[in-house]
């Protein structure tokens, strides 16, 4: 079985990663999707992730992404394509491993946001009609 530089199985054209995107919760009318990407390193994997995010983005308000395993510029490119002008909060690791991100749709007002700075946590406070909701994306290996 061929593997990429990080030891993951290389995907063939049309093959999809085994992870599934699932709506994990709905709080105060906000649908949050959480997805452990297990990396975005190769181009084919990046296209597959981008396609899945676009599909899930139609039904979710916030994405919580973990285990990004990528450099900042690579992930920003993917997230900008699906965020439609929304807020992107990303906590990277300098070595390109781990990482957490939140993508918040532009319809939601982010009142505060931040990162832990270790590649493990990105967080945001989002204003809803019922008050402020705190959301975190945590990667803790």
C-alpha positions in Angstrom: 0.0 0.0 0.0 1.7 3.3 -1.1 2.0 5.9 1.6 2.7 9.7 1.6 5.5 11.4 3.5 3.5 11.5 6.7 2.9 7.7 6.6 -0.8 7.9 5.6 -2.2 5.8 2.8 -2.0 7.7 -0.5 -5.4 8.3 -2.0 -6.1 7.4 -5.6 -8.2 9.6 -8.0 -11.9 9.3 -6.8 -11.0 7.6 -3.5 -12.2 9.3 -0.4 -10.6 9.4 3.1 -12.3 7.1 5.7 -13.3 10.0 8.0 -16.9 11.2 7.8 -18.2 14.7 8.5 -21.0 14.6 11.1 -23.1 17.2 12.7 -22.1 16.8 16.3 -24.4 19.2 18.0 -26.9 22.0 17.8 -26.8 24.6 20.5 -29.0 27.7 20.7 -29.7 27.3 17.0 -26.1 26.9 15.9 -25.2 23.7 14.0 -21.6 22.7 14.7 -19.7 20.1 12.6 -16.6 18.5 14.0 -14.1 16.7 11.8 -10.7 15.2 12.4 -9.1 15.7 9.0 -6.0 13.5 9.7 -4.1 15.9 7.5 -4.5 17.8 4.2 -1.0 17.1 2.9 -1.4 15.9 -0.7 -3.3 17.7 -3.5 -5.9 14.9 -4.0 -6.7 14.7 -0.3 -7.0 18.5 -0.2 -9.5 18.5 -3.1 -11.5 15.7 -1.4 -11.6 17.7 1.9 -12.6 20.9 0.1 -15.4 19.1 -1.7 -16.7 17.5 1.6 -16.5 20.8 3.4 -18.4 22.6 0.7 -21.2 20.0 1.0 -21.3 20.1 4.8 -21.1 23.9 4.9 -24.6 24.2 3.4 -26.1 22.6 6.6 -23.7 23.8 9.3 -23.0 27.2 10.8 -19.6 26.4 12.3 -16.8 23.9 11.5 -14.5 22.6 14.2 -11.5 21.0 12.5 -8.7 19.0 14.2 -5.4 17.3 13.2 -4.8 19.7 10.3 -1.2 18.4 9.7 -0.5 21.2 7.3 1.3 24.5 6.9 -0.7 27.7 7.2 -0.8 28.7 3.6 -2.1 25.3 2.4 -5.0 25.2 4.8 -5.9 28.9 4.4 -6.3 28.2 0.6 -8.8 25.4 1.3 -10.7 27.2 4.0 -11.1 30.4 2.0 -12.7 28.4 -0.8 -15.4 27.1 1.5 -15.9 29.9 4.0 -17.8 32.3 1.7 -16.4 35.3 3.6 -16.8 33.7 7.1 -14.4 34.0 10.0 -11.5 31.6 10.1 -9.6 31.0 13.4 -6.6 28.6 13.1 -4.1 27.4 15.7 -1.1 25.9 13.8 1.9 24.0 15.0 5.2 25.3 13.5 6.3 21.7 12.6 3.1 21.2 10.5 1.6 18.5 12.8 -1.6 18.7 14.8 -3.5 21.9 14.6 -7.1 23.1 15.2 -9.4 25.4 13.3 -12.9 27.0 13.5 -14.7 28.3 10.4 -17.7 30.4 11.3 -20.3 31.4 8.7 -20.5 35.2 7.9 -24.1 35.3 9.2 -22.9 34.8 12.7 -21.3 37.5 14.7 -18.0 36.5 16.3 -17.6 38.7 19.5 -14.2 37.2 20.6 -11.8 34.6 19.2 -8.4 33.3 19.8 -6.0 30.3 19.8 -3.9 28.5 22.4 -0.8 29.0 20.3 0.3 25.3 20.5 -1.6 23.9 17.6 -4.2 22.4 20.0 -7.1 24.8 20.3 -9.0 27.5 18.4 -12.0 29.1 20.1 -14.7 31.7 19.4 -17.6 33.4 21.1 -20.6 33.7 18.8 -23.6 36.0 19.3 -27.0 34.3 18.9 -30.6 35.5 19.5 -30.4 33.6 22.8 -27.0 35.0 23.9 -23.4 34.3 23.4 -22.2 30.7 22.7 -18.6 29.6 23.2 -17.2 27.1 20.7 -13.8 25.4 20.8 -12.0 23.1 18.4 -9.4 21.1 20.4 -6.8 18.6 19.2 -5.3 16.8 22.1 -3.2 13.7 21.0 
